[in-house]
Amino acid sequence: SVAVDHSRRIISSTASFQGNRNDRTIMLYDSHVRGVHNSTIPKTRVSFELLKKDGTSIKKGNKDVFLICDNGYRRWKSMIAPFGLTSMREERLWSEGLELVRKDVECIFRVMKARFRGVRY
């Protein structure tokens, strides 16, 4: 399990686990995920605007910390996962946008593989 920011810096990484462990089990041993879930990771206030269906916007502030993940993780309030199969256009667009943001982690793995070509996995 690896957590990165949008600048593609690694924030946290868990130790290696046996191949039969899944993400739901590994996240229980990940200190960063547990810290976000238990609210021990420092919070920051970020202001942003939400756009309503009628076109007006609302200015909001958020101080919570969230992790973007895939659907293999536990359904904790601190974990944001895409919607599963849905016929609603808004939910599908949300999920597609979330998938684009998750590409940061995939890019980190690509960079690490290129940097350490001689290391066998």
Secondary structure, DSSP 4 states (H G I P E B T S, - for coil): -EEE-TT--EEEEPPP--TT--HHHHHHH-HHHHHHHTT-SPP--EEEEEEPTTS-EEEEEE----EE--TTS---TTEE----S---HHHHHHHHHHHHHTHHHHHHHHHHHHHTTT---
